[in-house]
Amino acid sequence: MNAPAKPKIALLSLGCPKNLVDSEVMLGLLAEAGYPIVEDVADADVAIVNTCAFIEAAEEEAIDALLDLAEMKSHGLLDAVVCSGCLPQRYGPDVAAQLPEIDTFVQLGAELQIVEAVRAAVTGSRAFFGAADAYALTAALPRWRSAPQWLSYVRIADGCDHPCSFCTIPSIRGRCRSRQPDDVLTEYERMVAEGLKEIVLIAQDTTAYGRDLQPAANLADLLRLLAPVSFDGWTRLMYAYPAAVDEDLLEAVAQFPAMTHYLDIPLQHASPSILRRMRRAGNAESYLRLLETARRIMPDVAIRTTFIVGFPGETESDFQQLLDFVIEARFDRISAFVFSPEEGTPAALLPEQVSVHEALRRLEELMRVQEPISHELNSALVGTRMRVLVERSAPDSSIWYARSYRDAPEVNCEVKLRLDDEAEPPQIGAFYEAEIMDAEIHDLAARLLPR
């Protein structure tokens, strides 16, 4: 007698690429256990939402997604719904009481129990799988590739030790826990062998890598360990804490043949008083020295940062210091956000909260100041040739969209490619050479060159 078919699984991964890694591990474990994986929830029997709860907007997105799936279950379109990730981690069993429509909850660190969690859900055994301190991502765990087939992420550490007053990550993800260098190397080598075109090294703070290991390691040495691996694609480093980016690390990036000359360094502000309130190390002067060093070592480096506006106590003078800094620093890319007072963080209780209306005004002004800088830097690339990774096309195939080394996946801008009339359409997920023909504020327009 044949065993009953196992239910089909669909997973919705919310939030950052660090969450995506956990999602892919859970799908890998389920596939290894014989569960069919489907992309569309409409084709699934069980839906998993791997949630983000970093800020209020992310929580709302997660809860909305869970309730939508619960509605499908109530109409017989799903057998069960599982909630994993940051939401149950942040709020514990309380979230199960508040969401009785959801069958099973899986905290961070309990991902290895996802098969048991799904079994419990489909048999009607409502359960809460608590975090396991012993869990650590390793290269031995299976991964179900859910990102584009040419792109993947290597999470080199998890958690964060920084005391930033606005951030919930340490309370959700815990202290920094690094993987062993040889284990990172094993996963990196496997991804290269699988034919990936871009491998992105990520953590909450990549520059904290190795400090917790015995013996201690560091990010620069990890990059030197990976650098000899022959790879014709791109390796990209994300999320570097500014105070820890030194000349040794920059030299390691520059000397890594496959490493993109791209730095993602979240600065958050430039005013000394606001940085102190944020509990952030560094200041405008040290940041400018860092940028100068990076550009001396890698003249073609593209630098992205993020800022928070409307932080409690931010005066017009503080904000003007930020604008003056942005003009002097000349970043290639910036992202900016309005301060969000998150429950449980010191910043939520600070006096002199800035109104949302004023914060939004400052956000608009900051981006307006950055726009001519971005346009000028993009314009300087007109007439040059760049290697680009083609990722999609317009519905009518009139324009193809690609990224250069200056553009991180799902973060930055695009290179819009037009083909000569006689040119063959490019292959999605492949590298090409392109000539930059025009510049916009954010994107570039280019002509695909024949191979």
N, C-alpha and C positions, 0 to 999 in steps of 0.2 A: 504494500500500500504506500503510495507516494505521500511524503510529508507535505503539509499545507504550504503554499507559497508564502514567502516572507513579505511583509508590507513594503511598498515602495516609499522611499524617503526623499523629501525635498528640504533643503536648508536655505534660509534667508540669513545672510551674514550682514550685520549692520556695523557701522562705525569704521574703524581704521584698518589698515592692512595687518596690524598685529592681531586683531580679532579674526581676520580672514585666515591666518595661519591656524588658529585653534579650530576654525570651522573645517578647514581641509583635513586636519587630523581626525576630527570626529567622523567626517564622511569616509576617510580612509579606513578607520576601524569598523564602521558599519559595512562598507563594501567587503572588507576582509571576512566579516562574519556572514556574508551572503545576502545582505540586503541590497536590492536594486536601488540605484541612485538616479533620480530624475531631476531635471532643471526646473520644470514648471510645477507649481503647487497644485494646479488643476489636474495633474497626472499622478499625484502622490496619494498615499494612504495616511502617512504621518508627516507633519510639517514641524521643523525645528527652526526657532528663531534664536540666533546667537546675538545677544543684545549688546548695545553700548549704553552706558549710563554716565558718561563723562560730564555732560551738561544737561540742563533741563530739557532742551530741545531734543537731544538724543533719547532721553527717557520717554518723552512724549511719542517720538517716532516708534520706539520699541513697543510701547503699550498699544498704540494704534495698530501696529502690525499683528500683535498677539490677539487683540480683540477681533480684528478682521478674520483671522484664521479660526478663532473660536466660533464666529458666526457661520463660517463654512462648515465646521463640525456639527453645529446645531441643525444644519440642513442636510446632514448625511453625506457631505462632500469630502469629509476627512474623518478618519477614525480617531486621531489623537493629535494633540499639540504639545510640543516640548519647548520650554524656555531655558536657554543656557546663557552663560556669559556674565557680563558686568551687572545687569539688573538684579539677579538673585544674589550676586556677590555683595553688592552695595547694601541691599535691604534685608538679606537673609530670609528666614521663613515668613517674615511679615508680608513679603510680596506674594507668597502662595495664598495667604489668607485674603489678600486684596484682589487676587485674580483666580477665583474658584473655577473659572471656565477652563483653565490650563491644567493639563494632566500631570506633567512632571517638570521639575526644576533641577538644573545642573549648575552648580557654582563653578567658578574658575578653579582649576586644579583637579576637578572631578571629571574632566573630559574623557579620561580613560574608562569611565563607567558609562559611556554613552549607549553602549549596546544594552546594558542592564536597564538604563533609563527608558529606552524605547520599548523594551519588553514590558516594563511596568506600565507604561502609558497605554499600550494596545490591549493589555489585559485588565485595564480599569483599576490598577493599583496606584492610586495617587501617591507620589513619592517626592522627596526632596533629597538630592544627592549633594552632600556638603563638600567643601573644599578639602583637598588632600595636600598637606604640606610637602609630601614626598614627590608630588608630580613635577616633572621637568621635561620640557620638550627635548627630544633626542632625534638623531638622524635615523634611528631604528624604527621610529613610528611611521606608519603608512600615511601618505598624503594623497587626497583625491584632488586633482588640480581643477579648481573652479575659476581661477583667474584666466585671462587669455592664455592660450597654450604656449605663447612665446615669452611669457612673463611669469616670474614667481618671486616670492619673498623668503628670505632666510632671517628668522628672528634669533638674534645672537644673545639676547638677554630679555628678561621680563622684570616688571616692577621698577620702582624709582625711589631713590634716597633723598631727593631734593625737597626742601621744606616750603616750596612756593605756596604763598598764602591763598591763592585762588584755585588751587588744583585738587581734584578728588582722586587722582591716579594712585598716590601712595596708599590711601585708605582702601582702594578697590583692589589694586594689583599687588600691594605689599612692597617689601624692600627689593632692591635690585638682586636678581639671581642670574648669573651668567652661565652659559654653556661652556663646556670644555673646548679649548681651541681645536683639538683633533676631531671632535664631533662636528663642529661647524665646518671644518675642512671636508669631512666625509660627505655632508649634505651638499656643500658647494660643488664638489667634484661630480656628484651624481647628477645635479642639475645641468652642469656643463655637458655631461655625457648624454643627457636626454635631449639635447639640441635646443635648449632655451636660448632666447636672444637677449634677454635682460634679467639680471638677478639683482634684487634690491636687498641690502642689508639693513635691518630695522631693529629697533628696541624702543622703549620709552625714552631712553637716553643712550644712544650708541656709544658716546664717549665715556660712559661709566663702565663699559665692558671690562670684565676681568678683575676689578678691584676686590671682589668678594671671593675670588678663587684662591686656593692654596696649592701651589705657590701662586702669588698674584700675577695677573697678566694685564695687558692693556690693548686698546684698540689698534694702535699703530703696529704692534707686533702681530696682531691677528691679521691685519691687512698684508703684512710682509709674508705671513704664512700662506695666504691665499694667492698672492700675486704670481708665483711661478706656474700656476695652473694655466695651461694654454686655453684661451677662450677668445673667440672672435666676436663675441657680443659685448654688451655693456654690463658692468657691475656698478651699482649706484649705492651711495651711502646716504642715509637719511637721519634726521633728528639728532643733531650734534649740539650739546650744551655749550654755549659760547665760552664760558670760563675755562673749559677743558680742551678747547681747540688750540693746540700749540704748534710750534714749527715742526716738531718731530712727526706729529700726525699729518700735517699738511704735506710734508715731504713723502710720507708713506702713501698718501693719496696720489701725489704727482708721479711717483715711481711705479705705480701699479698699472701695468700696460692696459688692462681691460677696464680700469676705473674711469668713470666719467668725471670731467673737471666741473663738478657741480657740488655745491655745498648748501645744505638746508640747516640754517642756524637760527632757531627761534630766539629773538632778543627780547620781545614783549614790550619794551619801552626804552627811553633814553634819559628821562629825567631822573636825577639821583634820588629825589624824595619818593618818587613812585616806585623805582626799583627797590628801595629799602622797604616800602610797604608791601611790595610783592615778595620780599625775601629772596631776591635774585642777586646773584653775584655779578660783578662787572659794572661798567659805566660807559658813557658815550665815548670817552677818550680811549678806554681799553678796547672797545668795539672797533673804533676806527683803526687802531693799530693792528687788530686782527685782520680786518679787511685789507689793509695795506700789505701785510705779510702774505696773505692768501693770493693776492694779485701779483705780488712779486714772484712767488714760487710757481704760480699757474696763471700767466697773463690772460689766458682765454677762459678763466673760471667764471661760471655763472653762479650767482649767490642769491638765494631766496631766504627771506625771513618772515616772521609773523609778529604782529603787534596787537596789544589790547588797548582800546580807548575807552574812556569813561570809567577808569578804575577809581575806587573811592578815594577822594582827596585830590583827584587830578584837577588842577587849576588851569586857567587859560595860559599861564606862564609855563606850566609843565607841558601842556599840549604844544605850545609854540616851540619848546625845546625839542620835542619829538619831530615836528615838521622841519626844523632847522637841521636836525641830525639826518633825516631822510634825504634832504637836498644834498648834504655833504657826502653821505655814504654812497649814494648812487647804486642802489640795489637793482639787480636785473628783475627780480620778482618780489613783490610783497603780498602777503595776505593780512587782513586786519579784521578784528572782531570786536563787538561791543561786549564789555564786561558782563558776565553772568554770575550773580551771587548764588553760589552753590551751597546747599545745606551741608553743614558740618565743616566748612572751610573757614579759617580765620577772616578772610576778606569779606565774607558775607556779613560779618558783624562790625566791620569798620565804620566809623562815622563818616560824614560828608559823602554819602552816596550821590553819584551823579545821575541826573534824570535820564531816562531812556531817550527822550527827545534830544537832549544836548549831546548825549553819546553818539547818537545816529548822525547828528550834524558834524561832529568831529570825524566820524568814520568817513563820511562823504568828502570832507575837506582833505583828509589824509590821502585818500585814493586819488583825488584830483591833483594833489601835489606830485604824486608818484607818476601819474600818466605821462607827462612830457619826458620824464627820465626814461621810462620804459620804451617810449617811442624813439627817443634819440639813440639808445643802445641798440634797439632792433634795426634802426636805419643804418647804423654802421656796418651791419652784416650784409646789406644789399650788394650784390655782385660777387659775394663769396660762395664757395661750395661747401656743403655740409652733408654728412652722413645722416640719414633719417630712417626711422623705423615706421613702416606703413602699417596703420591699424584699422582703417575703415574707409568706406567711400560714401559719397552722397547717394541718395536713392537712385538718381539718374546717372550715376558714375561720372558726372561732369567734374567733380572735385574729389581728390583723395586726401585723407587726413593722416598726418604722420607726426612723430615727435623727433626732435633733435636731442643731443646730449643735454641741452639746456632745459629740457622739459621732463619733469618727473611724472610718472603715470598717475592719472586722475587728480593731479595737483595743479599743474601749470598749463602752458599754452600749447598751441599746435602749429604745425607747418602745413599750410594748404597747398596741395600739389595740383598743378594743371598739366595735362599731357599734351604733347604735340599730336597732331591729327593722326600721324602714322605710327605713334608709339603703342606698344603692347601694354595693356593694363597691368599695374604692378601686383605682386603677390602679397596678400595680407600676412603680416607677421614676418616680413623680410626686410633686409636693409637695402637701401638705394642711395645713390648720390643725387643731390639736388642743387640747383643754382638758385640762390635767393634773388627774387625779382622785385619784391616790394615789402614794405614793413607797415604793420598796423601797431596800435598801442600795445596789444598783447601778442598777436599772432604774426607769423611770417607767411608770405606768399612765395611760392617757388615753382620752378620748372623741373620736372623729373628728367634726369639725364639718362641717355641710353646706356645699357650695360656693355 
